């Protein structure tokens, strides 16, 4: 989003994501600091009206004289909607405010919080209707049929579901109208802060919740807007600055949304006098006879994000095919077993060579067997005894400064040792784990459905317990820092960053391998594990978004992502230079 009238920010923050309780606390603190709730309402309503006018002005028919319907609820969300209605009428639209409140429009109870805003709307000739005067909702139906834009200002963060009574009937009528076959263009539906019926914290939705074309989050996006099933009702998400005091309480909010300016500022510098050694050396350990492509995707992605050198260590049978595809990559053939998978003895070779490299990316396409499990154990856990291990222990030889990103079969093999995470003293360095929900279920023993129900809490809990960066992949990928000193329930929540992308185009084989390579390439260039994972997830999502915008979200190949990475980085640097976030 664009935030005007601010000086250039050389270290722009990510965008905080809040719960309903946190938003209420921020508004209360704002009041104590001298910015009243009424002031916030006026700013919010004006900002919403400006976006509505902009959207209609860009649509056929333009803005002047456009019919707009504002659905007004009983609380602050409704008051914001009345402010927006007033400004839209003042600018030349034909505006109807429909009160979903249970009392007549002409007879608001004394002291009602909407009374002052309603009186101002009257002065500007906003038409007023009420569900109390429309028992069959026929007048609502008539207004829906002629409106070019509907503003949902019924329920905000105070109450979302379940919907009952008149509110439910009104929202069902809106949903039915938008879902029926239309002979002409449907009205745009803009949700003010939240689509009515969407839970601000969990993303749960009522059956009557209408799907918005655009949701305008006030101040900060609410967590439920970035959680399914609610996210499917949000449409486009835009966050509006409503004038909360800068930095208000944000240090205590431990969930944030990645922004292009934040990512752009962290892209590794490329000085004019640099050489290949300036940008690090990524070691990729991946692949098997059945999964040659996975190894190639990881190595190619590491190079495409700017790693100076990339070495691919893969089983001997993989080498001929990989070498033919990756002409710029250094190749290190490894001993393999009879199935074409990495032999456990290869761990000693890798451990001895690791001091030559800047980071390690391991696991993609490795396959799962007792032998590959033994390889992972020897490599990362220093040969601690397990049924899958060789009796021969490998002496510690890895310096504690080699960051490691573990993906795919690397995770599945690691999970064969239930207490793997207790062996922190033997790690080669800080770990980044990149599971999708199924792999996270294997690692934790949780059901996949339980993980998906609260992805942020799951990522945060296990990042703290395992003392690793956890990248829980999927729509709105969650990246959790290791926090809480290894305690499962830390005193202070560790920070979680969310990807802003949910893209079905990424639901194809190999896209996760590309992410592993991106993170490995950024680690080689000196980013911290948490920042490398965060920036890698954003780059991955942005590249996919650009591709699907041009070609649709079916048929995207992982190799398409690899090719798009340099341009994506270039655009992020340009975006960052413009200081827009």
HELIX and SHEET records of a PDB file:
HELIX    1   1 UNK A   20  UNK A   32  1                                  13    
HELIX    2   2 UNK A   37  UNK A   57  1                                  21    
HELIX    3   3 UNK A   76  UNK A   90  1                                  15    
HELIX    4   4 UNK A  115  UNK A  123  1                                   9    
HELIX    5   5 UNK A  131  UNK A  133  5                                   3    
HELIX    6   6 UNK A  138  UNK A  146  1                                   9    
HELIX    7   7 UNK A  165  UNK A  179  1                                  15    
HELIX    8   8 UNK A  223  UNK A  226  5                                   4    
HELIX    9   9 UNK A  230  UNK A  233  5                                   4    
HELIX   10  10 UNK A  250  UNK A  252  5                                   3    
HELIX   11  11 UNK A  260  UNK A  266  1                                   7    
HELIX   12  12 UNK A  276  UNK A  279  5                                   4    
HELIX   13  13 UNK A  292  UNK A  304  1                                  13    
HELIX   14  14 UNK A  316  UNK A  325  1                                  10    
HELIX   15  15 UNK A  346  UNK A  353  1                                   8    
HELIX   16  16 UNK A  354  UNK A  356  5                                   3    
HELIX   17  17 UNK A  370  UNK A  381  1                                  12    
HELIX   18  18 UNK A  409  UNK A  414  1                                   6    
HELIX   19  19 UNK A  420  UNK A  422  5                                   3    
HELIX   20  20 UNK A  424  UNK A  426  5                                   3    
HELIX   21  21 UNK A  437  UNK A  444  1                                   8    
HELIX   22  22 UNK A  448  UNK A  453  1                                   6    
HELIX   23  23 UNK A  455  UNK A  466  1                                  12    
HELIX   24  24 UNK A  484  UNK A  486  5                                   3    
HELIX   25  25 UNK A  504  UNK A  506  5                                   3    
HELIX   26  26 UNK A  511  UNK A  524  1                                  14    
HELIX   27  27 UNK A  529  UNK A  551  1                                  23    
HELIX   28  28 UNK A  558  UNK A  577  1                                  20    
SHEET    1   A12 UNK A 221  UNK A 222  0                                        
SHEET    2   A12 UNK A  15  UNK A  18  1                                        
SHEET    3   A12 UNK A 255  UNK A 257 -1                                        
SHEET    4   A12 UNK A 496  UNK A 498  1                                        
SHEET    5   A12 UNK A 478  UNK A 480 -1                                        
SHEET    6   A12 UNK A 469  UNK A 472 -1                                        
SHEET    7   A12 UNK A 431  UNK A 433  1                                        
SHEET    8   A12 UNK A 403  UNK A 406  1                                        
SHEET    9   A12 UNK A 359  UNK A 362  1                                        
SHEET   10   A12 UNK A 281  UNK A 285  1                                        
SHEET   11   A12 UNK A 309  UNK A 315  1                                        
SHEET   12   A12 UNK A 330  UNK A 334  1                                        
SHEET    1   B 7 UNK A 127  UNK A 130  0                                        
SHEET    2   B 7 UNK A  94  UNK A  99  1                                        
SHEET    3   B 7 UNK A  67  UNK A  72  1                                        
SHEET    4   B 7 UNK A 149  UNK A 153  1                                        
SHEET    5   B 7 UNK A 188  UNK A 192  1                                        
SHEET    6   B 7 UNK A 214  UNK A 218  1                                        
SHEET    7   B 7 UNK A 236  UNK A 240  1                                        
END                                                                             
